[in-house]
């Protein structure tokens, strides 16, 4: 369980929807990054992030073990971030910290299945929870199913 002052990175923060949900639940140390300056500008208007950085997930501008948790929703998908991006998320998360993200369940993006297994077998992380499939956007994309994955850094 994370304390309210846990250091959390919202990787692929977009307009800050996930960050806002975390902030509403009492988390106060939120950093965000996204590739889109326009999305970051919208996230900035929410006044919930300590810092917002324009960056790619595969090349994070943070030191090793900076964060207690990294979260990412709707970002780790085909055309947005390659599976190798997970290496960087692991690098910036402290041992014992968590990485929680969504992935499509109906059609796993290329390379992700192998990368998830590789990081487990290499002893980088352990699976905490693999959620049930659900519709992330039932109105606009009802056929798209996603699931939440949670890993603890070892």
N, C-alpha and C positions, 0 to 999 in steps of 0.2 A: 504494500500500500504506500502510495506517495503522500508526503506531507504537502501542505499548502505552499511551502516555499521551495518545493522541488524545482530544479532547473529543467525546463521542458523546451524542446525545439519542435516547432511546427514546420515540418519539412514539406514544402509545397503549400504554403499557407494560403495562397490565393487571396480571396477577399477577407479572410479571417473568420470564416464561419466556425471552424473547429476550435480555433483559439478563443473565440467568444464563448463557446460552450464550456471550455475548460475554465475560463475566467469566471463564468457564472457559477461554477462549482467550487470556487475559492482559490484556484491556482493563480499565483501572482507573478511568477518568474517565467514569462513566456518570451521566447525569441522566435522569429519567423523568417523564412526565406522562400523565395519564389523566383522564377525566371522572368515573370512579367512585371514590368514597372507599373503598369496600370492597375494590376491586381494588388500590388503592394501599396499603392496610393490609397486604394479603398480600405485595405487592412489598417493602414495608418490612421484613418479617420475613426476607427473604433477605439483608439487610445488604450489598448490592452497589452501591447507588446513592448518589451524593454528595448528591443532592436528589431529592425527589419532589414534584410540583406537581399540584394539581387544576386542570385547564384544558381548554378546547376547542382543537382543532387549528387552527381558523380565527382564533384570537386568542391567539397565544403570548406569554407574559410574558418574552421574552428579547430582548436587543439584536440588532441586525443582525450577521451574520457571527460569531456566538458559537461555533458548533460546526464541527468538522472533518468530522463526518458526522452524518446523521440517519437512523435506521432506523425502519421501521414495518411490522409484520406483522399481517395480518388486521384492519386498522383502516380503511383507505381503501376503503370499500364503502357500498352503499346503506343509508341509515338511520344510519350512523355518522359519516361526514365527507363533506362535499361536495367536489367537484373543486377548488373555490377554496382548499381547505386547502393544496394544493400551493404556492400563492403564499407562504404563511407558512413552509413548510419551506424554500423557496428563500431567503427573507429571512434566516433565522437560520443558514444554512450559509455558511461563508466561501468566497470564490472559490478554486477548485481542490479544494474539499471534495466530498463525495459524499452523495447521498440514495439510499437503497436501500429499496424497499418491495414489498409484494405487492399484486396486483390480481387480481380474478377474470378468468380467461382465457375461460371459456365464456360469460360474460355480463358484459361490461364495464359497470361502474356508470355511470349517466347523467352526461354531461359530462366524463368522464375522458379519453376519446380526444381530444376537442377541446382540453382543457387541456394534455395532454402535447405536442401539436403546437404550441400557442400558445407554450409556454415555450421550445421549441426554436427556433421562428421568431423569437421576440423576443430570442434570444441569451442567455437566462437560464441554460440548461443544455444539455449535449449527452449523447446516449445513449451509455452505456458498454457496457451489456449488457442484453439482453432474454432471460430464461431460457425454457426449455421449459416447457410446461404440465405440472402434476403435481397429484395429489390431496393437498390439505392435510390433509384429515380422511377418510382412506379407510374407516374403520369407520362413523363417524356420518353422513357426507355424501359418499358415494363418487362422486356425479355432479357435485360441485362441483370445478372445475379452476381453479387459480391459476397465476400466473407471477411471478417476481421481476424487477423492473426496477431498473436502476442508472444513475444520471445523475451527471455531474460538473458542478459549478457553474462557469460561465464568467465 
